[in-house]
Amino acid sequence: MRAVYVEQFGPPEALRVQDADPPSPAPGQVVVAVEVAGVVFGDVLVRSGRYPSPLPYVPGLEVGGRVVRTGRGTDPSLRGKRVAATTSGMHGGYAELAVADAGGVFEVPDGLPLKEAVPVFQAGAVAAGMMTAIRVGPEDTVLVTAAAGRIGSLLVQMCRQAGARQVIAAAGSPEKLAAASLDGADALIDYTDPDWAGKVTAATGGRGADVVFDAVGGAVREQALLAARPTAGRIAVYGATSGDAAIDSLTVGRLGLSVVGALGIAFSRPEAEQRGHARHALQLAAAGELRPRIHATYPLERAADAHTALEQRATIGAVLLTP
């Protein structure tokens, strides 16, 4: 089979297609014939050496395809099923065949294309878990930075569906803001504007955002803190695509804000709860009530181009690979 390997950490060109032996499932595992693989920012971090992994390795956390083999102790009825799955050890998805633990395998509802199932099952579960962790309710005004991203897009939609009082989308280009508008955002803020926090405050009638979801960090996070509701704002941190994960504790203390590691809380929830969130996201997508946004689909040979697009923050929605 063909797979994309990283033999040395470095730029996107470190991703190279090679021939590899087909994998065999261990007990409790399945082998998926990959039709679609997700490309996430975590893959970029590991490949660049910012989050080291043993070398060599095949990147790829999320895949969609059909189960072609099952290991001992795994439900044999999974063979032939269309599934979305998280790969075993969080690696191995950029390949024609990938191994997944049975607990990370989800049947895809009839009628839902795999290219839509892959970007929604895990990202949707994460978004739902973070919303539970931060307790988004009907009385809340919610600000989502990186609102056109893979998870940000789903957060905008899910907060809207949860009945939030107001959903404000912040992004860095007119194209990304237009996408967030289609996802149901009530207000659109360009975070390249030096005073964009003031515009959030104005959009909320001077109140500020009750809940802020931030995956950017750096200067965007600094402004997002200022856009939060003083003494009551809740900041949900789930990434730092800018490369700067710092949080200004002086601003947090002065404004009386609460900072929550929402991503860690979501991942620490019981497995049954996380699986329930993933299944629900797939069902919503199949019903047309949750729309995963897809930026581009690349062949395996262009995995480097996929990583470059993510690094340059030029994407609107999910990035996919096809073997």
Sequence and secondary structure as in RCSB ss.txt:
>XXXX:A:sequence
MRAVYVEQFGPPEALRVQDADPPSPAPGQVVVAVEVAGVVFGDVLVRSGRYPSPLPYVPGLEVGGRVVRTGRGTD
PSLRGKRVAATTSGMHGGYAELAVADAGGVFEVPDGLPLKEAVPVFQAGAVAAGMMTAIRVGPEDTVLVTAAAGR
IGSLLVQMCRQAGARQVIAAAGSPEKLAAASLDGADALIDYTDPDWAGKVTAATGGRGADVVFDAVGGAVREQAL
LAARPTAGRIAVYGATSGDAAIDSLTVGRLGLSVVGALGIAFSRPEAEQRGHARHALQLAAAGELRPRIHATYPL
ERAADAHTALEQRATIGAVLLTP
>XXXX:A:secstr
 EEEEESS  SGGGEEEEE       TTEEEEEEEEEEE HHHHHHHTTSS   SSB   SEEEEEEEEE TTS 
GGGTT EEEEE GGG   SBSEEEEEGGGEEE  TT  HHHHHHHHHHHHHHHHHHHHHT  TT EEEESSTTSH
HHHHHHHHHHHTT SEEEEEESSHHHHHHHHHTT SEEEETTSTTHHHHHHHHTTTS BSEEEES  HHHHHHHH
HHB TTT EEEE   TTS     HHHHHHHT EEE HHHHHHHS HHHHHHHHHHHHHHHHTTSS   EEEEEEG
GGHHHHHHHHHTT  SSEEEEE 
